[in-house]
């Protein structure tokens, strides 16, 4: 008996017990479908994070405040943060060969009002004019902030399209030249950003207002320190040297003492580091979810073994008759093994279809990125077939080792 005849006999046996076959496949279907969906969503998220970070430029460095320091003097102590505008100016002036632009940034939230519409908790960022280029926030209507705005602590603002929609009900409304209130202070809108969409972590990058950094610090937040300093290196190859230069300068300016970096009151991170950390986190989560889904495959494999053992018992007389008319143990082994592999492979195919369809539907419903890679699909089907072989070989061997005389006497 050749392989094709064994396949036909296996398919005929499966068709004769359709409901049992479907229930046996269910574990494989769920397992493969879950693997496809989880990996697709995980890889889609990783790809989107990488795309979003790269859209901000691969030569971006961010200097942020580290641990706050307690400084004593004047009979008391005050808690201060480490980054100040003078640090930003020093970085910009000291390293013209490696650093192209430096932007001072002061972040916070503000309550907006336009007419009778209010919008609480909007991201209000104080930034110097370089921020437009460093953070890649192009203006679509009007203009960005200029140095005159920064020097004069002007009450002017550039806003995102989501903020426009929140204040007017229509994203396309042109608010350039109109006044809005930020924390009960009037600001004139001088520009509207081009839409950027969702950020690397799902945040809406169009729901923001950017005002001059000096205005934010003095008029809105009443603070003397910066949230961060964004630095654009001249080339991607200058990143390591620029990082070293910034670190040494900041330690000198802040009068820090070893051991380093334990005593640093700041940290410098590059886009590459953030992308790598995000990708690693996403990969770990994908692997975890994929591992959980693989458990379903194992459960499905156990289900196949269980049903195949029942099938061997039910068809003992059939096995005896086939052996009596010349079928070898190898023929019987192949027949039952092919049945197990067929169940697993068909279940795997259905699982792939459900996994692809489910991940696409989930992505559209929740607005998640989904990335389905062909090699994952092929691997899932191969794994399901391997599960069929692994869990089907014991029942198949049991059937092949039956004594034909005992099998014919079986009731």
HELIX and SHEET records of a PDB file:
HELIX    1   1 UNK A    3  UNK A   15  1                                  13    
HELIX    2   2 UNK A   18  UNK A   55  1                                  38    
HELIX    3   3 UNK A   85  UNK A   94  1                                  10    
HELIX    4   4 UNK A  131  UNK A  134  1                                   4    
HELIX    5   5 UNK A  147  UNK A  151  1                                   5    
HELIX    6   6 UNK A  161  UNK A  168  1                                   8    
HELIX    7   7 UNK A  213  UNK A  215  1                                   3    
HELIX    8   8 UNK A  216  UNK A  220  3                                   5    
HELIX    9   9 UNK A  236  UNK A  238  5                                   3    
HELIX   10  10 UNK A  239  UNK A  253  1                                  15    
HELIX   11  11 UNK A  271  UNK A  314  1                                  44    
HELIX   12  12 UNK A  316  UNK A  324  1                                   9    
HELIX   13  13 UNK A  329  UNK A  366  1                                  38    
HELIX   14  14 UNK A  374  UNK A  400  1                                  27    
HELIX   15  15 UNK A  404  UNK A  409  1                                   6    
SHEET    1   A 9 UNK A 139  UNK A 142  0                                        
SHEET    2   A 9 UNK A 185  UNK A 193 -1                                        
SHEET    3   A 9 UNK A 156  UNK A 159  1                                        
SHEET    4   A 9 UNK A 208  UNK A 212 -1                                        
SHEET    5   A 9 UNK A 117  UNK A 127  1                                        
SHEET    6   A 9 UNK A  99  UNK A 114 -1                                        
SHEET    7   A 9 UNK A 228  UNK A 233 -1                                        
SHEET    8   A 9 UNK A  60  UNK A  65 -1                                        
SHEET    9   A 9 UNK A 266  UNK A 270 -1                                        
SHEET    1   B 2 UNK A  69  UNK A  73  0                                        
SHEET    2   B 2 UNK A  76  UNK A  80 -1                                        
SHEET    1   C 7 UNK A 139  UNK A 142  0                                        
SHEET    2   C 7 UNK A 185  UNK A 193 -1                                        
SHEET    3   C 7 UNK A 156  UNK A 159  1                                        
SHEET    4   C 7 UNK A 208  UNK A 212 -1                                        
SHEET    5   C 7 UNK A 117  UNK A 127  1                                        
SHEET    6   C 7 UNK A  99  UNK A 114 -1                                        
SHEET    7   C 7 UNK A 179  UNK A 182 -1                                        
END                                                                             
